[in-house]
Amino acid sequence: MNTERIVCPVDRTLNLISKKWSIQIIRDMFFGKKHFKEFKEDKPKLSNKVLSNCLKELEENGLIEKKVLNTTPVTTEYYLTEYGKSTNRIVYELAMFTLNDDDDNIYSEETKNELKNNFKHTLKIDD
């Protein structure tokens, strides 16, 4: 008798990246942020405790790695692992979901095109 429990792959993915702030932190890493304080720059509601827990969980899930540099003072940097970089399509599709369905005309066509190209380039998306 097969006792293997089948878990939906969507559920497994969401368990990795759906915690509050996780996808934004992953996005930020694609765009070059790597220091603790950088993740908070445009997120005033993100507390140090929540950010710390989120970074720890992303590291435990293998999506990011933490490097402690031997500097004075000690510096910690965070990087996407290859596994973390594989979320590029998810981040891209989330951005395109809004940009392609902008019924409220929040973005001008020029801005939409610029954002699309920026995400495509930064996330290394091939057509």
C-alpha positions as CSV (number, residue, x, y, z in Angstrom):
1,M,0.0,0.0,0.0
2,N,1.4,3.4,-1.0
3,T,1.3,5.7,2.0
4,E,3.0,8.6,0.2
5,R,1.0,11.8,0.8
6,I,0.6,13.8,-2.4
7,V,1.1,17.5,-1.7
8,C,0.1,20.0,-4.4
9,P,3.2,21.6,-5.9
10,V,1.5,25.0,-5.7
11,D,1.0,24.5,-2.0
12,R,4.6,23.6,-1.5
13,T,5.8,26.7,-3.4
14,L,3.5,29.0,-1.5
15,N,4.8,27.5,1.8
16,L,8.3,28.6,0.7
17,I,7.5,32.2,-0.5
18,S,4.1,33.3,0.7
19,K,5.0,34.5,4.2
20,K,4.5,38.3,4.6
21,W,7.4,40.2,3.0
22,S,9.2,37.1,1.5
23,I,8.4,37.7,-2.1
24,Q,9.3,41.4,-1.8
25,I,12.7,40.5,-0.2
26,I,13.4,38.0,-2.9
27,R,12.5,40.7,-5.5
28,D,14.8,43.1,-3.8
29,M,17.7,40.7,-4.0
30,F,17.2,40.3,-7.7
31,F,17.5,44.1,-7.9
32,G,20.7,44.2,-5.9
33,K,19.7,44.6,-2.3
34,K,21.8,42.5,0.1
35,H,22.1,44.2,3.5
36,F,19.5,44.1,6.3
37,K,18.9,47.9,6.3
38,E,18.4,47.9,2.5
39,F,15.4,45.6,2.7
40,K,13.7,48.1,5.0
41,E,14.3,51.3,2.9
42,D,11.0,51.3,1.2
43,K,9.0,49.2,3.7
44,P,8.4,51.4,6.7
45,K,6.0,48.8,8.2
46,L,8.6,46.0,8.1
47,S,10.0,45.6,11.7
48,N,13.5,44.4,12.4
49,K,12.1,41.3,14.1
50,V,9.8,40.3,11.1
51,L,12.6,40.9,8.6
52,S,15.1,38.9,10.7
53,N,12.6,36.0,10.9
54,C,11.8,36.2,7.2
55,L,15.5,36.1,6.2
56,K,16.1,33.2,8.6
57,E,13.2,31.3,7.1
58,L,14.3,32.0,3.5
59,E,17.7,30.8,4.4
60,E,16.4,27.6,6.1
61,N,14.3,26.9,2.9
62,G,17.4,27.2,0.8
63,L,16.3,30.3,-1.2
64,I,19.0,32.6,0.2
65,E,22.4,32.4,1.8
66,K,23.9,34.6,4.5
67,K,27.5,35.6,4.4
68,V,29.1,37.2,7.4
69,L,32.1,39.3,6.3
70,N,35.1,39.8,8.6
71,T,35.0,43.6,8.6
72,T,34.8,46.2,11.4
73,P,32.0,46.3,12.2
74,V,31.0,42.9,11.1
75,T,28.9,43.0,7.9
76,T,26.2,40.5,6.9
77,E,25.1,40.1,3.3
78,Y,22.3,38.1,1.8
79,Y,22.3,36.5,-1.6
80,L,19.9,34.4,-3.6
81,T,21.0,30.8,-4.0
82,E,20.5,29.1,-7.4
83,Y,17.3,27.7,-6.0
84,G,16.2,31.2,-5.0
85,K,17.1,32.6,-8.4
86,S,14.7,30.0,-9.9
87,T,11.9,32.1,-8.5
88,N,12.6,34.7,-11.2
89,R,9.6,33.6,-13.3
90,I,7.3,33.9,-10.3
91,V,8.4,37.4,-9.5
92,Y,8.2,38.3,-13.2
93,E,4.7,36.9,-13.6
94,L,3.5,38.7,-10.5
95,A,4.7,42.0,-11.9
96,M,3.2,41.3,-15.4
97,F,-0.1,40.3,-13.8
98,T,-0.6,43.9,-12.7
99,L,1.0,45.6,-15.6
100,N,-1.0,43.7,-18.2
101,D,-4.3,44.2,-16.4
102,D,-4.0,47.9,-15.5
103,D,-7.7,48.8,-15.9
104,D,-7.3,51.7,-13.5
105,N,-4.6,53.2,-15.7
106,I,-2.1,53.5,-12.8
107,Y,0.8,53.3,-15.2
108,S,1.3,55.2,-18.4
109,E,2.1,53.0,-21.4
110,E,5.7,54.3,-21.3
111,T,6.0,53.4,-17.7
112,K,4.5,50.0,-18.2
113,N,7.0,49.3,-21.0
114,E,9.9,50.5,-18.9
115,L,8.9,48.4,-16.0
116,K,8.3,45.3,-18.1
117,N,11.8,45.7,-19.7
118,N,13.4,46.4,-16.4
119,F,11.9,43.3,-14.8
120,K,12.6,41.2,-17.9
121,H,16.3,42.2,-17.9
122,T,16.9,42.1,-14.2
123,L,15.2,38.7,-13.8
124,K,16.8,37.3,-16.9
125,I,13.6,36.3,-18.5
126,D,13.8,34.9,-22.1
127,D,10.8,34.9,-24.3
